[in-house]
Amino acid sequence: MTLIATESLTKTYGGGVTALADLTVAVEPGIIGLVGANGAGKSTLIKILLGLLAPTSGRVQVLGLDPTTDSAGVRARVGYMPEHDALPPDLSAAELVTHLGRVSGLPRTVARERASEALRHVGLYEERYRPVGGYSTGMKQRVKLAQALVHDPDLLLLDEPTNGLDPAGRDAMLALVHRIGTEFGISVLVCSHLLGEVERICDTLVAIDGGRLLRADRIDAMTTATDVLAVEVSEGTEELAARLAALDLPVTRDGRLLLVPLADDATYDQILGAVAALDLPLHRLDQRRHRVAELFATREPSRA
Amino acid sequence: MPEPTGVIHDIGYQRYTGPRLGRRHVFGALYLHGLRTVFGLGRSAKAKIFPWLVVGIVTVVAAGLTAVRSQIGQVVMTYAQFADSMSWLVIFFVAVAAPELVSRDLRSGVLPLYFSRPLPRSDYPLAKLLALVTALWLLLGGPQLVMFLGAAFTTDAGMRGVWNELLDLLPGLLYAGLWAVVFASIGLLVASLTGKRAFAAGGIVAVFLMTTPVVGVLSIMPSQTINELALIASPSTLVQGVGLWALGDLLVEAGQNGFQIGGFGPVYAVAAVVLVTACVLLLLVRYRKVATR
């Protein structure tokens, strides 16, 4: 089944601002990363998926339903975590999530049970009885995630879930999202302007820019071609480059770094062997994360 | 070594397959939540002070009136007059309760959490409005019930006296309902325009109090028609005008020199209906816009 499908989806706001332009994309269930710079149209797309905004033209389907005609049906099966602050400060997390569960149609006792379950899953225990106003940013993000989860949706729409979190908090949130997508059996659409973040957890990546689709593909199809090892030695970079070239490794130079395409694990051994043989001080050897630019630059010209 | 007796199992995430209730239940949940909010239930102790202070005042006044009546054997204040004389308290109650209901949600940005759920856009403001109407009606009707019980238990005319008393009470409760509907719809509309509770409260008090001088000016104009229509200019006197027409001597004793509405009673009733309808429609328009943000 297709999770989300759009066809020539266009949204133009009143002032002539085009937020989405002719967007056609179809994704399968799983964890989907939606990346794009600020203003690329991510939030607009989410609002259209929720049926809160009507598209100017084009068609859209979420979980096999059309949000423009059956928005209540879609919203009953979708959980949404907004980007901005969205919690009333004087309610406790338990009370808020219970209430929102009831607004999603859960019976009273079920709402209370599922609220404490959802809060437990996101890692809030005794704190949940305290007013949200005293929570840290990380805890607030968790409450926002719990309220999206309370009615057991089939799809979660997370708008910048790592916003405002420190590196440890980001990792924890991403791990949580990954767990929801894999263990809970709920599909997740994660919005972010940081590719490096979402690519770690998602199966499918959708990149948009200026309301247009840059690329949509399974992440494994994207990464294989672009994974490189970056080698940095304090001295003797030239010698090492020559040595590696002699080993039939296609080495390229990037400033102080040597870039070697990663074929398999043997590549590591070959490089380490070469460094050891030359007795060079190895500064670092790591698998380099491909960057947005690399990933999409190769594809861009062929589309034009 | 003894076997461990208690083992904590992480049963993991449980999918929910039970019933999902429809629109009526969701509306009810929102309505009850609103009603609890007005009286500060489920909130901090600070949020409870003002509502319960007002509830205390109106109850004490009602109890005092009942006590005086049973002692001197005369009706000090009819049920409708009681609602009238408590109107200034109702204004302040609305000024605190309405921003609590809607401005707080606007400010904290919680609305996207509501509107991303299967909740029709109009249900949110309507549930809040109904909650506020109910709260105001309870505020005015509850003490009337206290007065009724006091009168019913001290009546000399047996069951007939209780029945007569009940016939006096019912118009009083209806009149309280009119107060509640008019004040709630205006108050909620004003509060829904701003996320700042202090502004909202000030705005509500302003709407009710600033229009009163207009009534004063109109009622001394040298035209009897204008004088008789003067009460339309302010929401609280508008309600009194409708009361004068519908309840007559239950509100103003015969021969007492108060405001005169002449034969314009139906005009007042229509004006009240138009005012409430306009407020509700504007409220719905407002939330149509807010929901898509």
Interface residues (C-beta under 8 A of the other chain):
Chain A: K47 L50 L52 L53 A72 G73 R75 A76 V78 G79 Y80 P82 H84 D85 A86 L87 P88 P89 D90 L91 E95 H99 L100 R102 V103 S104 G105 L106 P107 R108 V110 R114 E117 H121 P131 Q147 H151 D152 I180 E183 F184 G185
Chain B: G12 Y13 Q14 R15 Y16 G18 P19 R20 L21 G22 H25 V26 A29 L30 H33 G42 R43 S44 A47 R104 D105 S108 G109 V110 P112 L113 Y114 F115 S116 R117 P118 L119 P120 A291 T292
